[in-house]
Amino acid sequence: MAYKLETARILIVDDMVPMLALTKSILNIFGFKQVFTASNGEEALGLVIRHDPDLILTDWMMEPMDGLEFTKNVRRDTRVPNPYVPIIMMTGFSSRLRVENARDTGVTEFLVKPFSSRDLYNRIVQIIEKPRQFVEAGEFFGPDRRRKRGEDYSGPRRRGNDEKQKSEQGTQEQRLAVDVLRELRDKAKKV
């Protein structure tokens, strides 16, 4: 699907000038015309407050404010016009612990460096076509961390209505079992 991207405001945050230039160039090729850049989280936060970007791409490892702290500020600072802005974390570290840490900070998508233009495009398409609802729960504020809604989950239930749904399902199964037993009993009487 073709998107009209020329009016979208994008912010790239990376302390590596070549990476910043390359990412900006890729976004320009995609059709983004309003691309802002910053070399650290502090500078980027000021740009977020002034320009209200529609999408943020940030590196993880920066000084004096890294990508995680920057993400926390975007999600919690009252001066930020849109704390729901999608944030793509770019990093060379892809361990599960790092991905979960970024996710738990409020990052929307994760992009491992080095990445291709296709990888970046796929993350942007994911954000556009499958936006996730935001959740605020205690210390966490960010996109819903659950990606799959599997019915085959057999672990502990933690939501208030889980027991009700479970008992309703059990009641329905019991009714079906009783009906089957009645039918068998009726057939047995006829034999």
C-alpha positions, -999 to +999 in steps of 0.1 A: +000+000+000+013+035-008+013+061+019+015+099+016+042+106+041+053+141+031+034+158+060+045+134+087+070+148+112+098+124+121+125+127+148+157+107+146+179+106+177+214+091+174+248+103+186+266+086+156+265+113+128+269+088+099+240+067+112+219+098+117+226+109+081+219+074+067+186+070+085+175+105+075+184+097+039+163+065+039+133+083+054+136+110+027+136+082+000+104+068+016+088+102+012+092+118+046+100+155+041+099+168+077+127+150+094+143+164+125+175+151+140+191+152+175+224+137+188+212+129+223+180+125+244+181+159+260+183+177+227+156+154+213+132+161+242+133+198+234+125+190+197+096+167+208+081+195+229+086+221+200+077+200+169+053+173+182+066+145+159+044+117+145+072+091+148+104+089+168+134+067+160+160+067+188+193+050+195+197+033+228+233+042+238+238+080+240+251+105+265+240+124+286+205+109+282+202+075+266+173+062+245+155+045+274+156+076+296+144+097+266+115+072+260+105+075+297+105+113+294+084+113+262+059+090+279+057+109+313+068+145+308+037+168+309+053+192+284+053+165+257+022+173+234+017+136+224+030+110+249+014+083+226+038+090+198+053+057+183+089+052+193+112+028+174+143+018+194+174+013+172+203-006+188+231-030+180+221-051+211+194-076+205+194-099+235+160-108+249+167-089+281+174-057+261+143-061+240+121-067+271+137-037+288+130-014+259+094-028+256+089-022+294+100+014+290+073+022+265+091+015+231+067+007+203+090-012+180+126-025+182+151-023+153+185-040+154+215-023+138+227-027+112+193-027+096+182-025+060+158+000+045+133-028+043+136-035+080+129+002+088+100+003+063+085-028+079+086-013+114+069+019+101+042-001+083+037-022+115+030+011+134+007+024+107-013-007+100-014-024+134-014+003+161-014-009+196-036+004+224-018+022+252-018+009+287-011+027+320-005+004+349+015+016+378+050+025+366+043+014+330+029+037+304+032+027+268+019+005+240+003-028+250+031-053+253+010-083+243+013-090+205-006-123+203-040-130+217-036-168+218-066-189+230-042-218+236-026-200+267-027-224+296-008-204+322-022-186+353-051-162+347-046-127+360-075-106+349-106-101+370-130-116+345-109-147+337-125-167+365-160-157+353-152-167+317-136-199+329-167-208+350-191-198+321-170-221+298-172-249+324-209-244+328-214-246+290-192-278+289-212-293+317-245-286+299-231-303+268-220-333+288-254-335+305-272-334+270-249-361+257-256-383+287-293-378+284-292-387+247-272-418+255-296-427+283-326-423+260-310-445+234-301-471+260-338-472+271-349-480+235-325-509+232 
